[in-house]
Amino acid sequence: MKDFNFYAPTRVVFGRESEDRLPELIKQYGGTKVLVHFGGGSARRYGLLDKVEQMLDQAGIAYVELGGVVPNPLLSKVREGISLCRRESVDFILAVGGGSVIDSAKAIAYGVPYEGDVWDFWDGKAVPQSALPVGTMLTIPAAGSEMSSSCVITQDEGMLKRGVNSDLCRCKFAIMNPERTYTLPKYQTAAGATDIMMHTMERYFSKYEDATLTDAIAEALLRTVKDAVFEVLRHPDDYRNRAAIMWASSLSHNDLTECGTEKDFACHKLEHELSGLFGVTHGAGLAAVWGSWARYVMDKHISRFVKFAVNVMGVTNDFADPRQTALRGIEATERFFQAIGMPTNIPALIGRQATEEEIETLVTKCSRGGKISIGAMEVLQAADMVAIYNQANK
């Protein structure tokens, strides 16, 4: 079991009435003028932005607004937000939405006090030293950004998708009302559930196999989401299962399921280039590459894949042939992804096979021109990335 340092400072306010706490929480964390940051029209269409504005007005909290965040949030919107915050003397950022909005808010929070170009943090030229406080009103359970130290942004030019991790950007609070997820489209619901599961699986598949309690927590989370997603796809207003998914979103990426293990995140790195190049939904991209990654690394880690197959996917353990048990677990996972409408290869993800040139571009970006490796359970070089992408392209 690996030594660990667990830090999860975000205050979670969960439930039907949680939104009413917003003004109190903003004031608690020193907010006097707020940037309300959001995505498209759904926050306005379903009345959430109106409610936020009304509460802020009644509490006497000044605010400005910036919408237009897109999936795979763009650097250009971040820069727009930085300029607005500086011009308006904003001292608190409220993200109303899902992971893309939260990550955009975090990036703005980094950029406001920084004298250089905010992309320096994602380009490895600088490390964040300060940030404005950020809070969130979560509407899309998926990315787990509401409790994570992670922030992923895409540079418009070249569509480079990069991540920065720092405790400075952890949300001060996360308001979570499962009722706000009732209107999510089925595809977005399924992609979110996939992302939640993958955040956990990227930590579960570890070379550290003696973190018994952490493994059990991860397995329970995975089984819960796997069961709950079918229920909410059939019954969108199922509060109990929507609540389970929303809470799992936070627990999957606040490092709880990493305590005593070591996150791998090779699939996330591979997928970031897919969504950067093709503009696909992150959760769907993860489903498209996971099976190919799993088959590529499985033989060196049979016992871990057997444990996953049996304890998460419900596969009967063939003690005489562990490899077959492991393979059946991978196949069962792919059938699950397909059952909830997720692709399990690149052609299903983008509607065609990727070209050789596109595969080369994916590998070049993922490996930074062959300069870096990815993964931890199994370290992958550029040649390994080529093999996995090609397998996923069939």
N, C-alpha and C positions, 0 to 999 in steps of 0.2 A: 504494500500500500504506500503510495507516494505521500510525502509530507505536503500539507496544503495550508493556505491562508484564505479563509472564506470571509467575504465582505459583501454584504447586501444591504446598503443603507436606505434604500427607497421605502418610503412610507406607502403602504398599499391600503387604499380605502375601497372596499369591495361591496357591491350589492345594489339593489334597486334605488336606494335613496342616496347613494354615494356622491352623485353630482352636486348635491346641495352644499357639500363641504368646500366647494371650489374657492370662494372668496376668502374664507378662513385660512385655507392652506396657502394661498398665494401670499397673504399678509404674514403668515407664520414664517415664511422663508424670505421675507424682505421685499416682496414685489410691490412697487408703487406705480410703475407703468409697464404694461404687459404687451408683448407681441403675441397675438393669437394667430398661430400658424396652422394651416390646414391644406387639404388636397383639392379635390374636385367639388362637384355640386352636392354630393350626398349629405355632407354635414349640414348644409343649408336646407336642402330639400326635406330632410327628416326632422328639422326643427332644433337640432343640437346647437348650432351656432347662435340661433335666436335666444336660446336659453342661456348660453354662456354670456352673451352681450347683456341680457337683462340682469343677470346676477352681478356682473361687474359694474354695471351702471348703478344698481341699487346699493352696492358696497362702496361706491365712490372710488373705484379703481380705474384709472385711465388706461386706455389700450389703443393699439393700432392693429391692423390685420394684414396678413399676407397669405393668400391662397395660391393654388396652382401647382402644388407639389405633385409630381407624377411618380408612378412605380419606378424603382431604380432612380432615386432622387438625384437631381442634376446640380452640378457645381454652380451653374449660372443662377439658379434660384437661391442658392446659399449666399452667393455674393450680393444678390438683390436684397436679401434679408439683412445681411450685415450692414449695408448702406442705410437701410431703413431704420435699423435699431440705433445706429450712431446718430442719425439725423434727428430722431425722435427721443433720444436719451432713454431708451428702453432698459430696464434693469431686471426683467424676468421674461422668460419665454414659455408659453403654453402651447404644447402640441396637441391638436385635436384631430385624431385619426389613428392610423396604424404605424407600422414600422418605418415606412418611407417618410412620413411626416415627422416622426420622432427623430429619425436620423438627420433629416434636414435641419430640424431645430437644434440638435446637438452641434452640428457643424457651424451653424450661425453663432451658437453660444461660444464656440472656440474662437471664431473669427473676430468677434466684436472687440475684444481687448488686445488682439494680436496686431502688431504693426506691419507685418509682411503679408504675403498672399496666403490665404487660408489653405490652399492646396499644398503648401509646403508640408503640412502635417501628413497628408496622404502620399506625398512624393518622397517622404523620408528625410526631408531637409531640416525639419524642426520637430520638436516634441511639445505638445500643449503644456502650458504652465499655468493657465487660468481659464475660466469659462464663466459665462453668465449662468445663473441657476435655471434649470429646466424642470417643468412639470408636464404631465400628460393626462389627457382624458382619452382613454383607449377605446377605439371603435372596431379595430380589426385584430383579433388574436392570431398571431402568426410569428412575427419576427422576434418577440421577446425583448425588444429594445427598451421597453418600459422599465426593465430591471437590470439591463446589461450594461457593461462598460464599452460596448461596441457601437461603432458609427460607420456605416458604409455609404459612400458617395460615388457618383459617376461623373467623370470629367466629360463635358459635352464633346470636345474635340478629341476624336479617336475613341470615344465611348469606353474610357478606361474606368473600371469599377474597382475601387480600393477600400480597405477598411483601416480604421484607427481604433485602438483600444486604450482607454484611460478612465480611471475612476472619477476624474473631474467632470465627465459628462453624464454620470449616473443621475437619473431623474430624482428630484427631491421627493416627489410624490407621484403616484399613479392612481387615478380614479378609474375604477372598472365597474361598469354596469352591464351585465350580460344582455340586458334587454336591447342595448344599442347594437347588438350583433344579429338581431332577428332578420334584418333586411339584407344581409350579405348575400350576394348571388352564390349559387351552389358551387361554381368553379372556384370562387375566391375562398369559400368555406373549406373546400377540399384542399386547395393549395396551402391554406393557412395551417390546417391540421398536419399536412405533410412537413411543412417547415418546422412546426413544433416537434414532431417526432424526430426529424433529422437533427435538430439541435441536441436532442438527447442521445441519439444513436452516434453522433460524432464524438461524444464523450464516452459512451458505453463501449465502443470498439476501441479498446486500449490495451497496451501491452501489460498494464497493471491488472492482474486478474484476482487480486485478493482484497478488493474493496467491497466486501460482502454487503454491507448495509447500503452503500451508495448504489451498487448494482440493483439491489432489491427496490430502491426508490425509483430508479430509472425504469425498471421493468414494469412497475405498477403504473407509472406515468404513461408509458407507451401503450399498455393494454387499455388504460382508461380512454385515451384519445382515440385509439383504434375502434373501440366500441361506440364511443360517444358520437363520432363523426357520422356514422350511419344513421343514428337517431335524429340528429339535427338536419341531415339532408332530407329525411322523410318528414320531419316536423320542425320547421325553422324556428318556431316560438317555444321550443322545449327549453325552459329556463334551466333546469337541473343540468342537462348535458351541455348547454351553451356555457354555463358557469364552469363546468369541469374543464372545457377546452380553454376558456379564457384564463383560468388559474394555471393550467398546464403551460400555457404560453409563457408566463412569467417564470415558473419554476424550471422550465427547460433551458433557459438562457441566463439565469442569474448565478450560474456556476455551482448550484447545489449538487447537480448530478456529475460534477467534475471533482468533487472532494475525494482525494485519494487516488484519482486516476489522472489521465493526461489527454486533453482533447486532441483529436486528429484533424478534423476540418478540411481534409483533402477534397471531399465532395463539394464543400462550400466554395473552395478555391476554384475547382473545375467549373462549378455552376456560375460563379460570378462572371466568368468570361463568356459563357453562353448568354446570359441575360444582358451583358454589356454589348455583345455583338448583334444579337437577334431581338433584343427587347422583350424577352419572354418573362412570364411570371416566375419568381424565384422558386417557390415551392414546387412548381411543375418541372423546372429545370433540375432540381435536386432529385426528383423521382426518376428523371430521364437518365441520370448518370449513376445512380447508386448501385444498381444491379451489376453494371459492368465493373465498377470499382470493387464491389464485394467479391466477384468471381476472380478478379485479378490478384487480390491480396489474401484470399481465403486460405490457401493451402499452408501458409506459414502461421495461421492463427485459428486452426480448426476448432479448438476447444471453445474459443470465444463465440464463434459462429454457431456451434452446437448449442451453447447455452442460450443464445438469442433465439434460435429456432424453437427450442423446447419451451422456454419460459415466457417468451413474448408472442411468438406466432403459433404456439400450440401444436407443434410438430411432434409426432411420436419419435422418441429417441431410438435409433437403430444402433445399439451398442456394438454390433459386429462391424458396422461400417459408418464411423463418425462422419466421413466426408459426405456420404449420401444424406445424412441428417442435415448437415450444414447447407448443402445444395437445396434441399427441400425447404429450408428456412428462407433462403434467398428467393426461391420461386414463389413461396407463399407471400412474401413481402411484395413482390411484383404483382401478384394477383390482387392483393389488397389495394395497391395503388391504382390498378386498372379498374377495380370495382368502384372506386370513388371518383373516377374520371380523370386520373392522372396518367401522363405518358410514361413509358418505361424505356424509351430510347429517343435519340435525337430526331429521326424522321417523324415520329408521332408528336414530338414537341414543336417542330417548326414546319411540318407539312411536307418535308422532302429530306433527302440526305444532304448533309453538309458536303461542300466540295473539298477537294484536297487542299486548296488554298485557304479555305475557311478553317479547316482543322489546323493547318500550319499557323494561322493567325491566333487561334485559341491557345495553342501551346506556347507560342512566342510571348503572348501577354501573360499567361499563367506562370511561366517560368522566368519572366523578365529577361527574355532572350537567352535562356539557359543559365542564368546567374543564380537562381534560387531553386530550392526544392520545396515540396509541400508534404503535409502529413506527419504523423508522429508514430502511430502504431506500425505503419510501414512507410518509410520515407520514399517519396517518389521524385525521380528526376524527369527531365524533359522527355526522354524516351519512354518512360512509363506513362506519362500523360498522353503521348501519341497513341500508345496501345489502348488505353482506356477510352479515349475519345473515339478511336476507330471501332472498338467493340460496341460502343454505344450508338454508333452510326449505322449499324446493320439493321 
